[in-house]
Structures are given as C-alpha cells and as structure tokens.
Amino acid sequence: MLTIAENLVEKKRFQPGYLGVLGEEEIEKLFKNGMPSLTKIGVIGDPTNASKKRGKIYLEKIAEFLTDEIKKHKLA
C-alpha cells in the first residue's frame, strides 16, 4: 500500500502481527480458518520497517511469481 498510495497509510498505527513460522501447516490453517486463526490484528510479520521501496520490490516479485505460475499451468 505504501507503494501504491503512501498518503493513505498511517505508519504510526503499524504493529507486529503473527511472527511465528509460516510453513505449509500455517498456510493451510490460514486458508481453512481465515486470518484470525493466526493473527488477531490481520497482520503477518512486522510492518514497522515497511517502506515504499520495499513494497515496490514485493509487488514486482509477486507479479513475477504469479506470471510464472500462470505460464506453467497454461503449458500443462
């Protein structure tokens, strides 16, 4: 969100959420039972060091990953 609309982000409200292991078991729990099953505040990780620059990198990496996954499934 910092990358897309930094003016809408209230950094003073940042607080850590779920900081535990995020493996297959936790991901399955998340999809089966929703965010409250891992975090009461809806945050995974610690956003206190978030930045516009990091957000841009994360968005680019997610887009790259999703594009690759779509290509894999189209070729299968």
DAWOKA-V330794 format. One record per pair of residues at least 6 apart in sequence whose ideal C-beta (glycine too) atoms are under 7 Angstrom apart, sorted by sequence separation. I is the first residue (numbers start at 1). J is the second residue. If there is no record, write none. Layout:
I;J, I;J
This chain:
38;44, 1;8, 2;9, 30;37, 35;42, 1;9, 29;37, 30;38, 29;38, 26;38, 18;38, 18;39, 17;39, 22;44, 17;41, 17;42, 15;41, 17;43, 18;44, 19;45, 17;44, 19;46, 17;45, 16;46, 16;48, 14;47, 14;48, 14;50, 6;52, 2;50, 2;51, 3;52, 2;52, 3;55, 2;55, 3;56, 3;59
